[in-house]
């Protein structure tokens, strides 16, 4: 991306009449591609977001790669799709465009002209460019929205007022179709990219989740996405496969290798820690979903933490393995969430 530094700096308060001559783009839309200047302008307005039950903003916690700003895509009715302005965000690097983020802050005194704070230049997070969450559309109907994860590049301003508030307690929501839609959008994105080893593992993971969800739903199970807001945090965990019928949380992997299994283990243990208040008539079950049966050492590792295994067998179906941590010979036993109280 080779966009020149604009003539204003992060923190500047500007009107659109001042912004567009420098960076290009239209004067109205929330996402404004500027082909001639190789930019995509993003305008965030908390008042608009509040109408639909979402809020853009910085995550309070940095990850290993630094800060993240979450930005909700466009589309007022029905599920948001990866086209138009949303595609412009996702494909900005491929088209050698820079994302420029602005946040609405008020109006020019004595007029209705909106003012916007320039936050800085951004790029889409390469590891996890977006999430799918559920929100309301302009008719009050539940729908899926695309939440982009943006990382600043170069100087930027990070105001406390633009930071998302932490959850006061661990909370969870269930979304009927968000998990399937997220996998569909990831598949679409991979089709337009040069495949990498990481993409292949992700493709295997998504295909495995699709096949497993299809099998479960055809037998009458209710599979949904679980969105977990963690106490005192703005970071959310998303699990595509939660069986509401029998209170089982699955974490799919794209490989049975050690790295994939240990990552899945960490995710499930994190979830267990925050799901103490999940009310259900059955104890919480935690399972890793793998494309093949992991090796003995990894099976024992999962068993020691009370986590079972579902793996894709040679016929393309699924088999369940519940090993005994005291004996690695696959002796069946029942797994329950050791740290979660059984609801009365």
C-alpha positions in Angstrom: 0.0 0.0 0.0 1.5 3.3 -1.1 -1.0 5.9 -0.1 0.8 9.2 0.7 0.4 10.6 4.2 -2.6 13.0 4.1 -2.3 16.7 4.8 -3.8 16.2 8.2 -2.7 14.3 11.2 -4.5 11.8 13.6 -6.7 13.8 16.0 -7.6 16.4 13.5 -11.3 17.4 13.5 -12.6 17.7 10.0 -15.7 17.9 7.8 -16.3 15.8 4.8 -15.7 18.8 2.6 -12.2 18.9 4.0 -11.6 15.2 3.9 -12.7 14.1 0.4 -10.5 16.5 -1.6 -7.5 15.0 0.1 -8.4 11.3 0.3 -11.1 11.0 -2.4 -14.4 9.1 -2.1 -18.0 10.1 -2.0 -19.6 12.6 0.4 -22.3 10.4 2.0 -21.5 6.7 2.5 -20.1 5.2 5.6 -17.6 3.2 3.6 -16.1 5.2 0.7 -13.8 3.6 -1.8 -11.6 6.1 -3.5 -10.2 4.3 -6.6 -8.2 7.2 -8.0 -6.4 7.8 -4.7 -6.1 4.2 -3.6 -8.0 4.7 -0.4 -11.0 3.4 1.4 -12.5 5.8 3.9 -14.4 4.5 6.9 -16.8 6.6 8.9 -17.9 5.4 12.3 -20.9 6.9 14.2 -21.8 5.5 17.7 -25.3 7.0 17.5 -26.1 5.0 14.3 -24.6 1.8 15.9 -26.8 2.2 19.0 -29.9 2.0 16.9 -28.9 -1.5 15.7 -27.4 -2.9 18.9 -23.7 -2.6 18.1 -20.8 -0.3 18.8 -17.5 0.2 16.9 -14.4 0.9 18.9 -11.0 -0.1 20.2 -10.7 -3.3 22.1 -9.3 -2.4 25.6 -6.8 -5.3 25.4 -4.0 -5.6 22.8 -3.0 -9.0 21.5 0.5 -10.1 20.5 0.3 -8.0 17.4 -0.9 -4.8 19.0 -4.2 -2.9 19.2 -7.4 -3.7 17.3 -10.3 -1.5 16.3 -13.6 -3.3 15.5 -15.7 -1.8 12.7 -19.2 -3.0 11.7 -19.9 -3.3 8.0 -22.7 -1.8 5.9 -26.1 -3.1 5.2 -29.3 -2.0 7.0 -31.6 -4.9 6.3 -31.0 -8.7 6.4 -27.6 -10.3 6.7 -24.7 -8.2 5.7 -22.8 -9.5 2.7 -19.2 -9.4 1.4 -19.9 -7.1 -1.5 -19.8 -3.3 -2.1 -18.3 -1.4 0.7 -17.7 -4.5 2.9 -15.7 -6.1 0.0 -13.7 -2.9 -0.4 -12.6 -3.2 3.2 -11.7 -6.9 3.0 -9.9 -6.6 -0.4 -8.1 -3.3 0.3 -4.6 -4.9 0.5 -5.1 -6.9 -2.7 -6.1 -3.7 -4.5 -3.3 -1.7 -2.9 -5.6 0.6 -1.0 -5.2 2.1 2.5 -8.0 2.2 5.0 -8.5 5.6 6.7 -10.7 5.7 9.8 -12.8 8.6 11.0 -15.2 8.8 14.0 -18.1 11.2 14.2 -17.6 13.7 17.1 -20.2 16.5 16.6 -21.3 19.3 14.3 -19.8 22.6 13.1 -21.2 25.3 15.5 -24.4 26.9 14.2 -24.9 24.3 11.4 -25.9 20.7 10.7 -22.5 19.9 9.2 -21.0 16.8 10.9 -17.4 16.8 12.1 -15.2 13.7 12.3 -12.0 12.9 14.2 -9.3 11.4 12.0 -8.0 8.3 13.8 -5.3 7.2 11.3 -4.4 4.6 8.6 -5.4 1.0 9.1 -5.3 -2.5 7.6 -7.4 -5.5 8.1 -6.1 -8.0 10.6 -4.4 -10.7 8.5 -4.9 -13.5 11.1 -8.7 -12.9 11.6 -10.0 -10.2 9.3 -13.6 -10.3 10.5 -16.2 -12.0 12.7 -19.9 -12.6 12.2 -22.2 -11.5 15.0 -25.9 -11.1 15.4 -27.6 -7.7 15.7 -30.9 -6.0 14.7 -31.6 -4.5 11.3 -33.6 -1.3 10.7 -36.8 -3.2 11.0 -35.9 -4.7 14.3 -35.3 -8.2 12.9 -32.4 -10.4 13.9 -29.7 -10.6 11.3 -25.9 -11.3 11.0 -23.4 -8.4 10.7 -19.8 -8.4 9.6 -17.4 -7.0 12.3 -14.0 -6.2 10.8 -10.9 -6.3 12.9 -8.6 -3.4 11.9 -5.0 -2.7 12.9 -3.4 0.7 12.8 -0.4 1.3 10.6 1.8 4.2 11.6 0.6 7.2 13.8 -2.9 6.9 15.2 -5.0 8.3 18.1 -6.6 6.1 20.7 -9.1 8.0 22.8 -10.7 6.5 25.9 -14.1 7.6 24.6 -13.5 5.4 21.5 -12.6 2.3 23.6 -15.3 -0.4 24.1 -16.4 -0.8 27.7 -15.5 -4.2 29.4 -18.2 -6.7 30.2 -19.2 -6.4 33.9 -19.7 -10.1 34.0 -19.2 -13.2 31.7 -22.1 -13.3 29.3 -23.1 -15.5 26.5 -25.4 -15.2 23.5 -26.5 -17.8 20.9 -26.7 -17.1 17.2 -28.6 -19.5 14.9 -26.8 -19.0 11.6 -23.7 -16.8 12.3 -21.3 -19.8 12.5 -22.3 -21.2 9.1 -22.3 -17.8 7.5 -18.8 -17.0 8.8 -17.5 -20.2 7.3 -19.2 -19.4 4.0 -17.7 -16.0 3.8 -14.2 -17.4 4.7 -14.6 -19.9 1.9 -15.5 -17.1 -0.5 -12.5 -15.1 0.5 -10.1 -18.1 0.0 -11.4 -18.6 -3.5 -10.0 -15.2 -4.5 -6.6 -15.7 -2.8 -3.4 -17.5 -3.5 -3.7 -20.5 -1.1 -1.2 -20.8 1.8 -0.6 -23.6 4.3 -2.6 -21.7 6.8 -5.4 -21.4 4.4 -5.4 -25.1 3.8 -5.7 -25.8 7.5 -8.5 -23.3 7.8 -10.3 -24.8 4.9 -10.1 -28.2 6.4 -11.4 -26.8 9.7 -14.4 -25.1 8.1 -15.2 -28.2 6.0 -15.1 -30.4 9.1 -17.4 -28.0 11.0 -19.8 -27.9 8.1 -20.0 -31.7 7.8 -20.4 -32.1 11.6 -23.1 -29.5 11.9 -25.0 -31.0 9.0 -24.8 -34.5 10.7 -26.0 -33.2 14.0 -28.9 -31.1 12.7 -30.2 -33.9 10.6 -30.5 -36.0 13.7 -32.5 -33.3 15.5 -29.7 -31.6 17.5 -29.8 -27.8 17.8 -26.4 -26.4 16.8 -25.7 -22.7 17.2 -22.8 -20.3 17.5 -21.9 -19.2 21.1 -20.6 -15.7 21.6 -18.9 -15.4 24.9 -18.2 -12.0 26.4 -15.6 -12.4 29.1 -15.8 -10.6 32.5 -13.7 -7.4 32.7 -12.7 -7.7 29.0 -13.8 -6.4 25.7 -12.5 -9.4 23.8 -15.1 -12.0 22.8 -14.7 -15.7 22.1 -16.8 -17.2 19.3 -17.5 -20.9 19.1 -19.3 -22.0 15.9 -20.5 -25.3 17.3 -22.5 -25.4 20.5 -25.1 -28.1 20.9 -28.0 -26.5 22.9 -29.7 -29.8 23.2 -27.1 -31.6 25.3 -24.9 -28.6 26.4 -21.8 -29.6 24.5 -19.2 -27.1 23.2 -17.0 -28.2 20.2 -13.8 -26.6 19.0 -13.0 -27.8 15.5 -9.4 -28.0 14.3 -7.9 -28.2 10.8 -5.3 -30.7 11.9 -4.6 -33.3 14.5 -1.1 -32.0 15.0 0.1 -30.8 18.4 -0.2 -27.1 17.6 -3.8 -27.3 16.5 -4.8 -29.5 19.4 -3.2 -27.4 22.1 -4.8 -24.2 20.6 -8.2 -25.9 20.7 -7.5 -27.0 24.3 -6.7 -23.5 25.3 -9.9 -22.1 23.8 -12.0 -24.7 25.5 -10.4 -24.2 28.9 -10.9 -20.4 28.5 -14.5 -21.0 27.8 -14.9 -23.4 30.7 -13.6 -20.7 33.1 -16.3 -18.2 32.0 -19.2 -20.5 31.6 -19.9 -21.1 35.3 -23.3 -19.3 35.1 -24.6 -21.2 32.0 -27.9 -22.7 33.2 -28.7 -26.0 31.6 -30.3 -29.3 32.8 -27.1 -31.1 31.8 -23.4 -30.5 32.8 -21.2 -28.8 30.3 -19.3 -31.1 27.9 -16.2 -29.9 26.1 -15.0 -31.6 22.9 -12.3 -31.2 20.3 -13.5 -31.9 16.7 -10.6 -33.2 14.6 -10.1 -34.4 11.0 -8.3 -37.5 12.2 -7.7 -39.2 15.6 -4.8 -37.4 17.4 -1.8 -39.3 18.7 -1.8 -41.0 22.1 0.0 -38.3 23.9 -2.4 -35.6 22.8 -5.4 -37.9 23.6 -4.0 -38.2 27.1 -3.5 -34.5 27.4 -7.1 -33.8 26.5 -8.3 -36.5 28.8 -6.4 -35.0 31.8 -8.4 -31.9 31.3 -11.8 -33.7 31.0 -12.1 -32.9 27.2 -13.3 -35.5 24.8 -12.6 -36.0 21.1 -14.8 -36.4 18.0 -12.9 -37.2 14.9 -13.7 -37.9 11.2 -13.3 -41.6 10.5 -12.3 -43.4 7.4 -15.9 -43.6 6.1 -16.3 -39.8 6.3 -18.6 -40.1 9.3 -17.7 -39.2 12.9 -16.6 -41.3 15.8 -16.2 -40.2 19.5 -13.1 -41.1 21.5 -13.2 -40.6 25.3 -9.9 -41.8 26.7 -9.0 -42.6 30.3 -6.3 -40.3 31.7 -5.1 -43.1 33.9 -4.8 -45.6 31.0 -4.2 -44.6 27.4 -6.0 -47.6 25.9 -9.2 -45.7 25.0 -11.3 -47.1 27.8 -14.6 -45.3 27.5 -15.6 -42.9 30.3 -17.9 -39.9 30.7 -16.5 -36.4 30.6 -18.0 -33.5 32.5 -16.9 -29.9 33.1 -14.9 -30.4 36.3 -15.1 -26.7 37.3 -18.8 -26.1 36.4 -21.5 -26.7 39.0 -24.3 -28.9 38.0 -27.5 -26.8 37.9 -30.1 -27.9 40.4 
